[in-house]
Amino acid sequence: MKYSADRPFADPEKAARKLMEIASTVEPVQDRRIHIEKINGPFLFSHGGNPAEYSAGLALAIQRGWLSVHESGTFVRFTQAGADLFA
């Protein structure tokens, strides 16, 4: 018996890759900054992720060195490793 549908981003790897995909489409502003709301909005509302999946995906992207987050938490930047994913 199956009680619920599988979540598309239940795997943090899939969530992190989707976040990277979304971030790659955003035009950076001053000093290569990408505002965090330009990533979390599409992930949560357009792609159907939930906050736990978003947090797990973002943490994994940071852990793998794909993104760096400013101490204020308001924007991220691609690292070289993150940029290499789309090269």
N, CA, C and O atoms as CSV, one atom per row, in Angstrom:
chain,resi,resn,atom,element,x,y,z
A,1,MET,N,N,0.844,-1.168,0.000
A,1,MET,CA,C,0.000,0.000,0.000
A,1,MET,C,C,0.894,1.237,0.000
A,1,MET,O,O,1.837,1.327,0.786
A,2,LYS,N,N,0.603,2.166,-0.862
A,2,LYS,CA,C,1.367,3.390,-0.964
A,2,LYS,C,C,0.515,4.541,-0.450
A,2,LYS,O,O,-0.600,4.755,-0.927
A,3,TYR,N,N,1.036,5.279,0.520
A,3,TYR,CA,C,0.262,6.321,1.170
A,3,TYR,C,C,0.429,7.709,0.553
A,3,TYR,O,O,-0.477,8.538,0.636
A,4,SER,N,N,1.564,7.960,-0.055
A,4,SER,CA,C,1.767,9.279,-0.640
A,4,SER,C,C,2.631,9.165,-1.887
A,4,SER,O,O,3.304,8.160,-2.114
A,5,ALA,N,N,2.593,10.196,-2.668
A,5,ALA,CA,C,3.402,10.225,-3.890
A,5,ALA,C,C,4.848,10.535,-3.531
A,5,ALA,O,O,5.121,11.206,-2.536
A,6,ASP,N,N,5.763,10.047,-4.343
A,6,ASP,CA,C,7.169,10.348,-4.139
A,6,ASP,C,C,7.412,11.834,-4.404
A,6,ASP,O,O,6.875,12.400,-5.356
A,7,ARG,N,N,8.220,12.452,-3.560
A,7,ARG,CA,C,8.576,13.852,-3.720
A,7,ARG,C,C,9.695,13.953,-4.754
A,7,ARG,O,O,10.646,13.174,-4.698
A,8,PRO,N,N,9.606,14.884,-5.685
A,8,PRO,CA,C,10.632,14.972,-6.723
A,8,PRO,C,C,12.016,15.370,-6.194
A,8,PRO,O,O,13.029,15.035,-6.806
A,9,PHE,N,N,12.064,16.077,-5.071
A,9,PHE,CA,C,13.337,16.543,-4.539
A,9,PHE,C,C,13.632,15.981,-3.152
A,9,PHE,O,O,14.353,16.600,-2.369
A,10,ALA,N,N,13.077,14.810,-2.849
A,10,ALA,CA,C,13.330,14.191,-1.552
A,10,ALA,C,C,14.805,13.825,-1.405
A,10,ALA,O,O,15.335,13.809,-0.294
A,11,ASP,N,N,15.464,13.533,-2.516
A,11,ASP,CA,C,16.896,13.258,-2.508
A,11,ASP,C,C,17.631,14.606,-2.542
A,11,ASP,O,O,17.442,15.376,-3.484
A,12,PRO,N,N,18.461,14.907,-1.538
A,12,PRO,CA,C,19.168,16.193,-1.514
A,12,PRO,C,C,20.032,16.428,-2.759
A,12,PRO,O,O,20.230,17.573,-3.165
A,13,GLU,N,N,20.538,15.366,-3.357
A,13,GLU,CA,C,21.328,15.503,-4.586
A,13,GLU,C,C,20.489,16.113,-5.711
A,13,GLU,O,O,20.948,17.010,-6.417
A,14,LYS,N,N,19.267,15.624,-5.872
A,14,LYS,CA,C,18.376,16.155,-6.906
A,14,LYS,C,C,17.997,17.600,-6.598
A,14,LYS,O,O,17.930,18.437,-7.499
A,15,ALA,N,N,17.751,17.886,-5.328
A,15,ALA,CA,C,17.393,19.247,-4.933
A,15,ALA,C,C,18.559,20.202,-5.184
A,15,ALA,O,O,18.356,21.310,-5.680
A,16,ALA,N,N,19.774,19.781,-4.846
A,16,ALA,CA,C,20.955,20.628,-5.046
A,16,ALA,C,C,21.171,20.895,-6.532
A,16,ALA,O,O,21.480,22.020,-6.922
A,17,ARG,N,N,21.013,19.890,-7.343
A,17,ARG,CA,C,21.208,20.071,-8.791
A,17,ARG,C,C,20.132,20.978,-9.385
A,17,ARG,O,O,20.416,21.769,-10.284
A,18,LYS,N,N,18.898,20.869,-8.887
A,18,LYS,CA,C,17.830,21.752,-9.368
A,18,LYS,C,C,18.118,23.196,-8.948
A,18,LYS,O,O,17.909,24.123,-9.730
A,19,LEU,N,N,18.597,23.388,-7.719
A,19,LEU,CA,C,18.953,24.731,-7.271
A,19,LEU,C,C,20.075,25.318,-8.130
A,19,LEU,O,O,20.046,26.501,-8.468
A,20,MET,N,N,21.048,24.504,-8.477
A,20,MET,CA,C,22.139,24.961,-9.334
A,20,MET,C,C,21.621,25.310,-10.725
A,20,MET,O,O,22.051,26.290,-11.332
A,21,GLU,N,N,20.704,24.506,-11.214
A,21,GLU,CA,C,20.104,24.771,-12.525
A,21,GLU,C,C,19.352,26.097,-12.510
A,21,GLU,O,O,19.471,26.897,-13.438
A,22,ILE,N,N,18.586,26.321,-11.466
A,22,ILE,CA,C,17.837,27.578,-11.334
A,22,ILE,C,C,18.811,28.748,-11.222
A,22,ILE,O,O,18.634,29.768,-11.888
A,23,ALA,N,N,19.840,28.607,-10.381
A,23,ALA,CA,C,20.810,29.680,-10.184
A,23,ALA,C,C,21.550,30.019,-11.475
A,23,ALA,O,O,21.922,31.171,-11.697
A,24,SER,N,N,21.760,29.024,-12.318
A,24,SER,CA,C,22.483,29.282,-13.565
A,24,SER,C,C,21.681,30.131,-14.538
A,24,SER,O,O,22.249,30.726,-15.455
A,25,THR,N,N,20.372,30.194,-14.350
A,25,THR,CA,C,19.527,30.990,-15.246
A,25,THR,C,C,19.331,32.424,-14.752
A,25,THR,O,O,18.782,33.260,-15.471
A,26,VAL,N,N,19.776,32.709,-13.532
A,26,VAL,CA,C,19.588,34.032,-12.935
A,26,VAL,C,C,20.753,34.937,-13.325
A,26,VAL,O,O,21.915,34.536,-13.258
A,27,GLU,N,N,20.431,36.140,-13.725
A,27,GLU,CA,C,21.454,37.124,-14.062
A,27,GLU,C,C,22.047,37.683,-12.766
A,27,GLU,O,O,21.329,38.291,-11.972
A,28,PRO,N,N,23.350,37.483,-12.545
A,28,PRO,CA,C,23.965,38.014,-11.320
A,28,PRO,C,C,23.955,39.544,-11.322
A,28,PRO,O,O,23.980,40.184,-12.373
A,29,VAL,N,N,23.919,40.099,-10.134
A,29,VAL,CA,C,24.008,41.546,-9.976
A,29,VAL,C,C,25.436,41.878,-9.568
A,29,VAL,O,O,26.344,41.079,-9.793
A,30,GLN,N,N,25.635,42.996,-8.996
A,30,GLN,CA,C,26.956,43.486,-8.610
A,30,GLN,C,C,27.814,42.405,-7.948
A,30,GLN,O,O,27.365,41.702,-7.044
A,31,ASP,N,N,29.035,42.291,-8.412
A,31,ASP,CA,C,30.029,41.391,-7.831
A,31,ASP,C,C,29.600,39.923,-7.888
A,31,ASP,O,O,29.870,39.168,-6.954
A,32,ARG,N,N,28.933,39.508,-8.978
A,32,ARG,CA,C,28.496,38.129,-9.226
A,32,ARG,C,C,27.504,37.612,-8.188
A,32,ARG,O,O,27.398,36.401,-7.995
A,33,ARG,N,N,26.791,38.484,-7.531
A,33,ARG,CA,C,25.821,38.084,-6.505
A,33,ARG,C,C,24.518,37.624,-7.144
A,33,ARG,O,O,24.032,38.215,-8.108
A,34,ILE,N,N,23.971,36.559,-6.584
A,34,ILE,CA,C,22.648,36.081,-6.988
A,34,ILE,C,C,21.773,36.138,-5.741
A,34,ILE,O,O,22.031,35.446,-4.756
A,35,HIS,N,N,20.747,36.964,-5.794
A,35,HIS,CA,C,19.871,37.092,-4.628
A,35,HIS,C,C,19.173,35.761,-4.354
A,35,HIS,O,O,18.675,35.107,-5.270
A,36,ILE,N,N,19.146,35.378,-3.103
A,36,ILE,CA,C,18.635,34.070,-2.703
A,36,ILE,C,C,17.165,33.891,-3.074
A,36,ILE,O,O,16.734,32.776,-3.370
A,37,GLU,N,N,16.398,34.967,-3.062
A,37,GLU,CA,C,14.973,34.839,-3.400
A,37,GLU,C,C,14.757,34.505,-4.874
A,37,GLU,O,O,13.694,34.010,-5.249
A,38,LYS,N,N,15.759,34.775,-5.709
A,38,LYS,CA,C,15.667,34.419,-7.130
A,38,LYS,C,C,15.840,32.919,-7.331
A,38,LYS,O,O,15.533,32.385,-8.397
A,39,ILE,N,N,16.338,32.244,-6.291
A,39,ILE,CA,C,16.514,30.792,-6.340
A,39,ILE,C,C,15.398,30.091,-5.579
A,39,ILE,O,O,14.796,29.146,-6.087
A,40,ASN,N,N,15.120,30.553,-4.360
A,40,ASN,CA,C,14.147,29.816,-3.548
A,40,ASN,C,C,12.713,29.982,-4.041
A,40,ASN,O,O,11.909,29.063,-3.888
A,41,GLY,N,N,12.374,31.116,-4.622
A,41,GLY,CA,C,11.025,31.298,-5.151
A,41,GLY,C,C,10.676,30.283,-6.226
A,41,GLY,O,O,9.679,29.571,-6.101
A,42,PRO,N,N,11.486,30.201,-7.291
A,42,PRO,CA,C,11.189,29.203,-8.323
A,42,PRO,C,C,11.222,27.767,-7.804
A,42,PRO,O,O,10.397,26.944,-8.200
A,43,PHE,N,N,12.171,27.467,-6.921
A,43,PHE,CA,C,12.255,26.103,-6.396
A,43,PHE,C,C,10.991,25.733,-5.634
A,43,PHE,O,O,10.445,24.646,-5.821
A,44,LEU,N,N,10.530,26.629,-4.782
A,44,LEU,CA,C,9.377,26.334,-3.935
A,44,LEU,C,C,8.049,26.413,-4.684
A,44,LEU,O,O,7.162,25.590,-4.456
A,45,PHE,N,N,7.902,27.383,-5.566
A,45,PHE,CA,C,6.593,27.625,-6.162
A,45,PHE,C,C,6.448,27.087,-7.588
A,45,PHE,O,O,5.384,26.583,-7.948
A,46,SER,N,N,7.480,27.186,-8.385
A,46,SER,CA,C,7.373,26.712,-9.767
A,46,SER,C,C,7.683,25.232,-9.914
A,46,SER,O,O,7.081,24.542,-10.737
A,47,HIS,N,N,8.628,24.746,-9.111
A,47,HIS,CA,C,9.076,23.360,-9.255
A,47,HIS,C,C,8.520,22.421,-8.191
A,47,HIS,O,O,8.774,21.218,-8.238
A,48,GLY,N,N,7.768,22.952,-7.238
A,48,GLY,CA,C,7.070,22.108,-6.274
A,48,GLY,C,C,7.889,21.573,-5.122
A,48,GLY,O,O,7.480,20.619,-4.462
A,49,GLY,N,N,9.045,22.175,-4.869
A,49,GLY,CA,C,9.839,21.758,-3.718
A,49,GLY,C,C,9.231,22.287,-2.426
A,49,GLY,O,O,8.388,23.183,-2.451
A,50,ASN,N,N,9.656,21.738,-1.313
A,50,ASN,CA,C,9.200,22.267,-0.029
A,50,ASN,C,C,10.399,22.836,0.726
A,50,ASN,O,O,11.537,22.623,0.306
A,51,PRO,N,N,10.177,23.556,1.829
A,51,PRO,CA,C,11.282,24.198,2.535
A,51,PRO,C,C,12.366,23.228,3.021
A,51,PRO,O,O,13.550,23.563,2.987
A,52,ALA,N,N,11.977,22.043,3.467
A,52,ALA,CA,C,12.978,21.073,3.937
A,52,ALA,C,C,13.868,20.615,2.777
A,52,ALA,O,O,15.079,20.470,2.939
A,53,GLU,N,N,13.270,20.391,1.623
A,53,GLU,CA,C,14.039,19.978,0.455
A,53,GLU,C,C,14.956,21.105,-0.016
A,53,GLU,O,O,16.097,20.868,-0.412
A,54,TYR,N,N,14.446,22.323,0.034
A,54,TYR,CA,C,15.253,23.486,-0.335
A,54,TYR,C,C,16.471,23.602,0.577
A,54,TYR,O,O,17.596,23.776,0.108
A,55,SER,N,N,16.237,23.503,1.877
A,55,SER,CA,C,17.334,23.625,2.846
A,55,SER,C,C,18.369,22.525,2.659
A,55,SER,O,O,19.572,22.785,2.702
A,56,ALA,N,N,17.906,21.300,2.454
A,56,ALA,CA,C,18.832,20.178,2.256
A,56,ALA,C,C,19.620,20.349,0.964
A,56,ALA,O,O,20.820,20.075,0.934
A,57,GLY,N,N,18.969,20.792,-0.093
A,57,GLY,CA,C,19.652,21.004,-1.363
A,57,GLY,C,C,20.670,22.126,-1.289
A,57,GLY,O,O,21.774,21.997,-1.819
A,58,LEU,N,N,20.314,23.224,-0.637
A,58,LEU,CA,C,21.235,24.347,-0.489
A,58,LEU,C,C,22.432,23.947,0.363
A,58,LEU,O,O,23.569,24.287,0.037
A,59,ALA,N,N,22.181,23.231,1.447
A,59,ALA,CA,C,23.282,22.774,2.310
A,59,ALA,C,C,24.235,21.859,1.546
A,59,ALA,O,O,25.451,21.958,1.708
A,60,LEU,N,N,23.698,20.978,0.725
A,60,LEU,CA,C,24.545,20.075,-0.055
A,60,LEU,C,C,25.347,20.847,-1.105
A,60,LEU,O,O,26.525,20.558,-1.312
A,61,ALA,N,N,24.729,21.816,-1.764
A,61,ALA,CA,C,25.447,22.629,-2.756
A,61,ALA,C,C,26.593,23.403,-2.103
A,61,ALA,O,O,27.656,23.560,-2.704
A,62,ILE,N,N,26.385,23.878,-0.900
A,62,ILE,CA,C,27.435,24.591,-0.167
A,62,ILE,C,C,28.514,23.610,0.268
A,62,ILE,O,O,29.705,23.890,0.134
A,63,GLN,N,N,28.100,22.471,0.785
A,63,GLN,CA,C,29.040,21.449,1.247
A,63,GLN,C,C,29.939,20.964,0.111
A,63,GLN,O,O,31.132,20.736,0.313
A,64,ARG,N,N,29.374,20.809,-1.063
A,64,ARG,CA,C,30.143,20.340,-2.227
A,64,ARG,C,C,30.979,21.449,-2.846
A,64,ARG,O,O,31.771,21.198,-3.755
A,65,GLY,N,N,30.808,22.667,-2.361
A,65,GLY,CA,C,31.602,23.775,-2.868
A,65,GLY,C,C,31.095,24.348,-4.166
A,65,GLY,O,O,31.866,24.969,-4.898
A,66,TRP,N,N,29.824,24.164,-4.481
A,66,TRP,CA,C,29.241,24.691,-5.708
A,66,TRP,C,C,28.799,26.133,-5.531
A,66,TRP,O,O,28.879,26.931,-6.465
A,67,LEU,N,N,28.331,26.470,-4.336
A,67,LEU,CA,C,27.866,27.816,-4.014
A,67,LEU,C,C,28.522,28.293,-2.736
A,67,LEU,O,O,28.865,27.496,-1.862
A,68,SER,N,N,28.691,29.593,-2.635
A,68,SER,CA,C,29.087,30.183,-1.357
A,68,SER,C,C,27.989,31.162,-0.970
A,68,SER,O,O,27.449,31.874,-1.816
A,69,VAL,N,N,27.672,31.187,0.300
A,69,VAL,CA,C,26.594,32.048,0.797
A,69,VAL,C,C,27.218,33.180,1.597
A,69,VAL,O,O,28.100,32.955,2.426
A,70,HIS,N,N,26.757,34.391,1.345
A,70,HIS,CA,C,27.215,35.540,2.122
A,70,HIS,C,C,26.752,35.373,3.560
A,70,HIS,O,O,25.729,34.739,3.818
A,71,GLU,N,N,27.497,35.935,4.487
A,71,GLU,CA,C,27.158,35.783,5.908
A,71,GLU,C,C,25.780,36.328,6.257
A,71,GLU,O,O,25.174,35.892,7.236
A,72,SER,N,N,25.277,37.276,5.470
A,72,SER,CA,C,23.934,37.809,5.724
A,72,SER,C,C,22.852,36.838,5.275
A,72,SER,O,O,21.710,36.924,5.728
A,73,GLY,N,N,23.208,35.901,4.374
A,73,GLY,CA,C,22.245,34.938,3.877
A,73,GLY,C,C,21.342,35.483,2.782
A,73,GLY,O,O,20.392,34.814,2.375
A,74,THR,N,N,21.623,36.685,2.302
A,74,THR,CA,C,20.742,37.296,1.308
A,74,THR,C,C,21.149,37.005,-0.129
A,74,THR,O,O,20.359,37.229,-1.046
A,75,PHE,N,N,22.354,36.515,-0.344
A,75,PHE,CA,C,22.754,36.172,-1.697
A,75,PHE,C,C,23.793,35.064,-1.697
A,75,PHE,O,O,24.432,34.784,-0.683
A,76,VAL,N,N,23.946,34.439,-2.865
A,76,VAL,CA,C,24.931,33.376,-3.062
A,76,VAL,C,C,25.792,33.746,-4.266
A,76,VAL,O,O,25.458,34.636,-5.050
A,77,ARG,N,N,26.897,33.040,-4.383
A,77,ARG,CA,C,27.777,33.175,-5.545
A,77,ARG,C,C,28.190,31.784,-5.983
A,77,ARG,O,O,28.366,30.880,-5.167
A,78,PHE,N,N,28.341,31.634,-7.291
A,78,PHE,CA,C,28.911,30.397,-7.803
A,78,PHE,C,C,30.388,30.345,-7.443
A,78,PHE,O,O,31.090,31.352,-7.536
A,79,THR,N,N,30.851,29.196,-7.040
A,79,THR,CA,C,32.281,28.972,-6.909
A,79,THR,C,C,32.763,28.449,-8.263
A,79,THR,O,O,31.957,28.233,-9.168
A,80,GLN,N,N,34.060,28.247,-8.402
A,80,GLN,CA,C,34.565,27.711,-9.652
A,80,GLN,C,C,34.016,26.312,-9.898
A,80,GLN,O,O,33.679,25.966,-11.030
A,81,ALA,N,N,33.925,25.506,-8.843
A,81,ALA,CA,C,33.376,24.161,-8.979
A,81,ALA,C,C,31.922,24.196,-9.440
A,81,ALA,O,O,31.510,23.365,-10.249
A,82,GLY,N,N,31.153,25.138,-8.939
A,82,GLY,CA,C,29.761,25.281,-9.362
A,82,GLY,C,C,29.651,25.751,-10.791
A,82,GLY,O,O,28.789,25.280,-11.534
A,83,ALA,N,N,30.507,26.669,-11.190
A,83,ALA,CA,C,30.493,27.161,-12.569
A,83,ALA,C,C,30.911,26.055,-13.531
A,83,ALA,O,O,30.430,26.003,-14.663
A,84,ASP,N,N,31.799,25.176,-13.092
A,84,ASP,CA,C,32.261,24.069,-13.941
A,84,ASP,C,C,31.148,23.079,-14.248
A,84,ASP,O,O,31.230,22.358,-15.244
A,85,LEU,N,N,30.110,23.023,-13.421
A,85,LEU,CA,C,28.994,22.132,-13.689
A,85,LEU,C,C,28.266,22.489,-14.982
A,85,LEU,O,O,27.640,21.634,-15.610
A,86,PHE,N,N,28.352,23.749,-15.369
A,86,PHE,CA,C,27.624,24.233,-16.535
A,86,PHE,C,C,28.549,24.611,-17.681
A,86,PHE,O,O,28.110,25.205,-18.666
A,87,ALA,N,N,29.820,24.272,-17.559
A,87,ALA,CA,C,30.795,24.614,-18.614
A,87,ALA,C,C,30.786,23.582,-19.721
A,87,ALA,O,O,31.539,23.706,-20.687
